[in-house]
Amino acid sequence: TVLAYTPVAWNVGNTGLVPAVQGTPAIGITLRDITVAATGALPGVGILVGGCLNKDALTWGVSFTTDAHKFAAFNGADAPTNIVVRKVYRGATIAQP
């Protein structure tokens, strides 16, 4: 199961989605818990592809070990992905997915 609010990326064949790993651009965020098929791909799953999100509200994989990894998770992602990850300071309002 891939938990809600998990960054996802294209699989090796660009035919489905898999949980993102650090070093490969994430292209979106799951909006609900997803059951992974036996193939490991998540085809046909609706994902969030734009917004400014609180890094602490997302479900990060174990490869995202630092804040710098999390802030850079969507760098280099294909269009239409336009996600910015930020830390909330002093009660600032940032979208919670």
ABEGO torsion letter per residue (X at the ends): XBBBGBBBBBBAAGABBBBBBBGBBBABBBABBBBBBAAGBBBGBBBBABEBBBAAABBBBAABABAAAAAAAABGBBOABBBBBBBBBGGBBBBBX
